[in-house]
Amino acid sequence: MPNYIAGKILQIYCKAYGLSNVKIAMTMKVMQWVGWKIKTMKNVKIMLGVSGKDDISRFSAFTSDRFKKDNPDIEILPIEDNALDAVKDGQDNISATYVRQHIDDKKVLKKVLPSKLSKEQFEEVYELMNPPTGKYPPMDNKRTADSLFTPESEKAINESGTAFDDAVRINAENVDATIEDFKEKFCKFSKISKDDVVPLGSTGKRLPGQSSGDLDLGVNLTALSKKGVDIEDKNGWFEFCKKFADEAKVEYYEYKSRGLTSVRWPIANSDKKQNGEFVQVDLIPHKNLKMLQWGMYQSKEVPGQDYDKSAVRALLLQAIVKMGFLKVLKTGNVPKEGGNVPVKIERYEYKQNDGLFKMTKERPLKKDGTYGVSWKDVNKHKVTDDP
């Protein structure tokens, strides 16, 4: 479901409960937006909502010693104390996966959706989840839908990267020279080849006159390990980046939950329009740079032609791999789905930056001889990470 449809649904929920003091912020990069928003606050206590203790790791960047040092006026309340236990429908957790599996089942939705929805509001939500045409209505060309973007979230998405308050969008004419300047200093410090630092996704592929919110660069961890960086220790990468930032005298930000680092880098002012400005450079470490580049590949823009982002390409590949080679190994009775349905399967999985995996999945057998709705992996191994 597109996030702008989810935003519309949340608007209906707020109306049903009479909540007029709630702002719905919609963003493609949730954690980056949260980080940016928190940095605009002073002298506040913040409670980050997580659904179950497994979600806590997503917010580790905001509980780190580095964050506390950089934001002394902000108190993040203990996440563990505010983690919500999953709501259950019988023995099944009501998760996003559970709702997707029953998205067209009104009986199930009536049990799991907010109880204060009127009949009309419930039908409106149901139709948003299950559009009559089979296709979600398009988002308008400003990337907004019925003012779902707050001014803050729109700024976070449309202006620039979100790790640094003064980072700006970089003009396409300045990208190549800025990347070259960064690689010159980074590779001199790390003693790795410039071939071990590569642009990813749309970086360097915008048309003249356009701009990018940040620059994504992949860094070869295998090459770094040969130069003494401990890549087996999860903190080795971040310690190395801190030393580089100190040496280059630039600001940096750690996204530990995502394993990447951002630096505030001066823009090479090739077009004479961005003198003294800075862009956010996201450094994405990976042991297999070839797989990372292929996974995040995006074609160069061509005037008059549409293009798909690398994430769209990845979703298509994931769907083909997941369903195109599915093999049912066993069937059984799942009360919510009927008898003689798959309860054990063999399939493949494509992970955008890590390669192709083969796995066996099965549903848990209950005491009464029926099977649960959820799936778990019982066997999984990598087939290849060579594109």
N, C-alpha and C positions, 0 to 999 in steps of 0.2 A: 504494500500500500504506500503510495507517495506521501511524503511528510506533510504536504499541504492539505491532503485529505484528512490526515490525522489531526491537523490543526483545526479544521472545520468541525470535526467531531468533538474536540476538546472545548470549542466555543459553545457547542450545544450542551455539554456537560455543565459548564459554568453557568449557563443560563438556567438550567434545570435546578441548580442549587442556589441561585441568587447571588453568585459570586461576581461582584463588580470590581473587586480590587485585584484581579488576577490578570497578568499579562502573559500572553502566549508567545514565546520566542521560538521561531523556527529557523533551523540552521542545518546545513549538510554536515558540519563538523561540530558535533555537540560538545565534546570535551574542550576544543579550542575556544568555542564561544563562552563556555562556563569560565575558563581561565581568563579570558579577556574581560568578562563582566565583573568578576571578582576584583580585578585590578582597579576598577573604577570606584570601588567602595572604600570607605574609611570608618574606623571605629564601629564595626558591626560584628555581630555573631551570625554565623551562617550554618544552616543545617542542610546538608546535601542528602537528598532522598535516594535511597537505593532499595531495590526489590530483592531482598535476600542477601545473605552474607557473601555469596559468590560475586556480587557486583562491586564489592568494596575495592578490589584491586584497580578498577577503572578510575578511581579517584585518588590513587596513591600520590599523584603529583601535588595534590593540595594538602597532604598530611606530612610531606617531607620536611626535613630540617631546612632545606634550601628555601622552600616556600615560606616557612615561618620567619626566616631571616629577612627575606625580601618584602614580607607583608606583615610587619609587627603590629599594625593596627587592626588586623583581621583575625578573629578567632573562629576556627572551624570546629564545630561541636563534634564530639567523638562519633565517627561514622557507625561503629559497631553498635552503639546504643540506639541508633535511629534506623537501623536496617529493618525493613518490614518482612515478616514471615509471609511466605506465599499463601494466598487464599486458595482453598481447595474446593473442588467439585467432586465429592465422594473421596476417592483415593488419589485423584489426579490434581496436580498443581495447575492453577489457572495462570499459565504463562502466555507469552506472545505466541509461542508455537501452538499451544492448546487452542487459543482463540482462532488462529489461522486454520486449524484443522476443522473447526466448527463454524466458520465464518458465515455460512449460509443456513445454519440451523437456528431458527428463531427460538426454539425451546431452550437450547443451551445459552444463547445470547441473553435471553430474558433473565437467566439466573446469574450471569456474570457481569452484565452491564449495570451501571449505576441505577439504584432502585427508584430514584426520584424522577426518572425520565417519564414524561407523559407518553400516552399512546402515540401521539403525533411525532414527538421527538424520537421515540424508539424507531418508528418507521423511517424517519429521516436519516438516522444513523445507519439503519440496516441498508437503506438504498445507497448511502455513501460507501459502505463496505462492499455492497454487491450491486454495482451499477447495472441498470437494465440492459444497456448496450454491450456489456462485457468489457467496456473500456472506461478508465477513469477520465473525467473531464480534464482538459489540458489546463496547465498553469499559464497565466498571461505572460507576455514577453518581457515584463519587468521582473520576473522571477518572484512575484508576490501574488497572493491570492486573498482577496477581500481583506486587505490590510492585516494579514496574519503576522507579517514581519513587524516587530517593534522597531523604532528608530535605532535602538542599540544593536539588535540582532542583524538588521539590514547593513549597518556599518561594519559589523564583524565579518559579514560574508562579502559584501560588494566593494569594500574599500581596500582591504589588504589582509595579510596574515594577522593573526590575533595574539601572538606572544608578546608583541612590543607596541606600546601605545602610539609611538611616532612613526612606525613603519608605514610605507605608502605602496601603492601599486607601481610596478615598474613598467615603463614604456618598452614596447617590443624592440625598439631601436637600441636600447641600452642593455639588453639581456646578455648577449654574447660577451661583451666586454666585461660585464660584472662577473659572469661565471669564470671567465679567464683570470680575472684579478683574484677571485676567491681561490681558484685551484692553484694559482701560483704560490700564494701564501700558505694554504693548507698542506700542499704536497711538499713544500720546502720544510715545514715544521714536522710533518709525519714521516718524511723520507719515502713516500710511496710515489708511484708513477701517476701522471695526470690521467692516464687511461683507467686508473682505479677510482676515479671520481667522474660520474656520468650524469647527464640530465635525464629526468624521468617524466613520464606523462606528457603534458602539454608544454613543459618548460622548453623555451626556445623555438616553439612552433606556431606562435601567434603571428598574425598578419601585421605588416607595418601600420602604425596608427592605432593599434590595439595595445592592451596592457595585461599584466598578470598580477594576481594578488600576492603571490610568493614564488619562490624558485625551489623546486624539488630536486635534490641531488642524491644519487645513490653512492655509497662509499663501500669499497671492498674490504670487508672485515678480515678475509683470509690474508690479504696483503698487509693489513695492519698488524696481524698477529705475528708475521715474520719480522716486524720491526719492534717487537717487544710489548705490544698492547695485549693485555690479558682479556681475550674475547670470551673465554669460558665463564668468567665472573661477570654477572649481569651488570655490575657497576663499573667494569673496566672501561667500557665505551664512554660512559658519562664522565669518568675521571679524566680520560684522555681529552674529551671535548672541553672540559673546564680548563685544562692546562693550555689548550690551543687558544681558547677565548682570552685567557689572561695574557698570553704571548702577543696575540693580535690586537689586544686592547678593545675588544668588542663585547657587547652584552650577549648572553646566551640563556636559553631556557630549556629545561629538561622535561620531556614527556615520558616519564618512566613507564607508565602503563602501556604506551605505544612503542617504546624502545627507540625513540628518535630524539634528536636535539635540534633546536632552532637557534640561529644566530642573527643578530642585527648587523647587516652588512652595508657599507656605503655603496651607493649606486654609481657606476662608471657613467659619467654624464656625456655620453657620445652625442646625443641629440641637443645638448645645451639647454635642456628644459627641466632637468632634475638636479641642479647643483645643490650639494649639501644634504641630499635626501638619502633615506635608508630603506632597504627592502628586507623582508624576512626570508632567510634561506633555511629550508628544512633539510637536515642531513639524515638520510635513511640508511642505516648500516645493514649489510647483508653478506653472508658468506658466499653466495652464488650470484654475482652481479649480472651474469647473463640471464638467469631466470628472473631476477628482479626487473630488468629492463624489458624483457618480453612480457612479463605479467602486467606491467604498467604502461605498455606501449600505447601510444596515441598517434594517429597520422598527422602530418603537417597540414595546417589549414590551407585551403585553396579558395580564392575569391569566388563567391557565388555558390559554394557547395556546403552542404551540412556535414557535420562530423559527429561521431559518437565519442564520449569520454572513455578512458580505459576501464572505468568501473562498469560501464554498460557492456563493453566487450567481455569483461570477466563474468558478468552475470549470465550472458548468453552461453559462454563456454561451460559455466557451472551447470546450467540447466540441461545442456546437451549431454554432458558427461554423467550427470546424476540420473536422468531418466532414459537415456538412449541405450544404456547397457545394464539396466536393472534386471536382476534375476530373483524370482521368488523361490525360497528354499523350503518354506513351511507355511501352512495356513492354519487358522484357528478361529475361535469365537471371541470377538471383541464386542462386548455389550453395546457400546455406543455406536458401533459401526456395522454390526451384524455378524453372522457366521461366515466361515470360509473366506476370511480376509487375510492378507499377508501378515504374519507375525515374526517371520525371520527372512531377511533379504540379503543379497549380495549386490553391492553397487560400487561405483567409483565416485571419487570426489576430487574436484579441481580447486586448489587453493591458489589464489592469484599470484602470490609471490613465492610459493614453496613447491609447486609441482602437482603431480598426479598421484592420488592415493587409492588403494583398493581396500574395502572394508566389508565386514559382516555386521549387521545390526539386527537386534531382536527386541521384542516387547517382553516385559516381565510376566511370568506365569503366576497367577493368583491361586490361592488355596482352593477356590471353587472350580478350578480348571479353566477359567477364562483368562484372557490376557488384558493387560493395561493398555492405555492409549499411547503412552510415551515410548520412545525408542532409546536404546543404549548401544554403544559400540562394544562388540565382543572380540573383534579382531580387526586391526588396521595396520597397514604397512605402506610405505612409499614405493610406488612403481618407478617413477623417474622424476628428476628435476632438471632434465635437459630438454629445452624447448625443441 
